[in-house]
Amino acid sequence: MNFILRRFTTDSNSFNTMLGNSYTLIKKIDNKPDEWKRKLKLYWPDIKDERADRIIAIILTDKSFLIDAPCYIMTENGATFEKI
């Protein structure tokens, strides 16, 4: 089963990105503040503090994605697998 990251813009456009058949999700809400900052710096060492404050999740596949707005992880058949 493949997973797709579905993001929406403020003008109601949607963007779908193929994540592949596995991914790792790290949510800000599940980490203590110091742990979260350490993980952000680990995966995105050059991130600026003003951007880091807006990030709510990190998705890891063969690439890394920083998530700064609510989005969904969908299965390839269109079912919602996880809401971020």
Contacts in CASP RR format, 6 or more apart in sequence:
PFRMAT RR
TARGET T0000
AUTHOR 0000-0000-0000
METHOD contacts of the structure
MODEL  1
MNFILRRFTTDSNSFNTMLGNSYTLIKKIDNKPDEWKRKLKLYWPDIKDE
RADRIIAIILTDKSFLIDAPCYIMTENGATFEKI
1 21 0 8 1.000
1 75 0 8 1.000
1 76 0 8 1.000
2 18 0 8 1.000
2 19 0 8 1.000
2 20 0 8 1.000
2 21 0 8 1.000
2 75 0 8 1.000
2 76 0 8 1.000
3 18 0 8 1.000
3 19 0 8 1.000
3 20 0 8 1.000
3 21 0 8 1.000
3 22 0 8 1.000
3 23 0 8 1.000
3 73 0 8 1.000
3 74 0 8 1.000
3 75 0 8 1.000
3 76 0 8 1.000
3 81 0 8 1.000
4 16 0 8 1.000
4 17 0 8 1.000
4 18 0 8 1.000
4 19 0 8 1.000
4 73 0 8 1.000
4 74 0 8 1.000
4 75 0 8 1.000
4 76 0 8 1.000
4 78 0 8 1.000
5 16 0 8 1.000
5 17 0 8 1.000
5 19 0 8 1.000
5 59 0 8 1.000
5 65 0 8 1.000
5 71 0 8 1.000
5 72 0 8 1.000
5 73 0 8 1.000
5 74 0 8 1.000
6 14 0 8 1.000
6 15 0 8 1.000
6 16 0 8 1.000
6 71 0 8 1.000
6 72 0 8 1.000
6 73 0 8 1.000
6 74 0 8 1.000
7 14 0 8 1.000
7 15 0 8 1.000
7 16 0 8 1.000
7 17 0 8 1.000
7 67 0 8 1.000
7 69 0 8 1.000
7 71 0 8 1.000
8 14 0 8 1.000
8 15 0 8 1.000
8 69 0 8 1.000
8 70 0 8 1.000
8 71 0 8 1.000
9 15 0 8 1.000
16 74 0 8 1.000
17 65 0 8 1.000
19 59 0 8 1.000
19 61 0 8 1.000
19 73 0 8 1.000
20 61 0 8 1.000
22 61 0 8 1.000
23 59 0 8 1.000
23 60 0 8 1.000
23 61 0 8 1.000
23 73 0 8 1.000
24 59 0 8 1.000
24 60 0 8 1.000
24 61 0 8 1.000
25 57 0 8 1.000
25 58 0 8 1.000
25 59 0 8 1.000
25 60 0 8 1.000
25 73 0 8 1.000
25 82 0 8 1.000
25 84 0 8 1.000
26 39 0 8 1.000
26 57 0 8 1.000
26 58 0 8 1.000
26 59 0 8 1.000
26 60 0 8 1.000
27 56 0 8 1.000
27 57 0 8 1.000
27 84 0 8 1.000
28 36 0 8 1.000
28 55 0 8 1.000
28 56 0 8 1.000
28 57 0 8 1.000
29 56 0 8 1.000
31 39 0 8 1.000
37 52 0 8 1.000
39 58 0 8 1.000
40 47 0 8 1.000
40 52 0 8 1.000
40 55 0 8 1.000
40 58 0 8 1.000
40 66 0 8 1.000
41 47 0 8 1.000
43 58 0 8 1.000
43 60 0 8 1.000
43 64 0 8 1.000
44 58 0 8 1.000
44 64 0 8 1.000
44 66 0 8 1.000
47 55 0 8 1.000
47 66 0 8 1.000
51 66 0 8 1.000
51 68 0 8 1.000
54 68 0 8 1.000
55 66 0 8 1.000
55 67 0 8 1.000
55 68 0 8 1.000
56 67 0 8 1.000
56 68 0 8 1.000
56 69 0 8 1.000
56 70 0 8 1.000
56 84 0 8 1.000
57 66 0 8 1.000
57 67 0 8 1.000
57 84 0 8 1.000
58 64 0 8 1.000
58 65 0 8 1.000
58 66 0 8 1.000
58 67 0 8 1.000
59 65 0 8 1.000
59 67 0 8 1.000
59 73 0 8 1.000
67 84 0 8 1.000
70 83 0 8 1.000
70 84 0 8 1.000
71 83 0 8 1.000
71 84 0 8 1.000
72 80 0 8 1.000
72 81 0 8 1.000
72 82 0 8 1.000
72 83 0 8 1.000
72 84 0 8 1.000
73 80 0 8 1.000
73 81 0 8 1.000
73 82 0 8 1.000
73 83 0 8 1.000
73 84 0 8 1.000
74 80 0 8 1.000
74 81 0 8 1.000
75 81 0 8 1.000
END
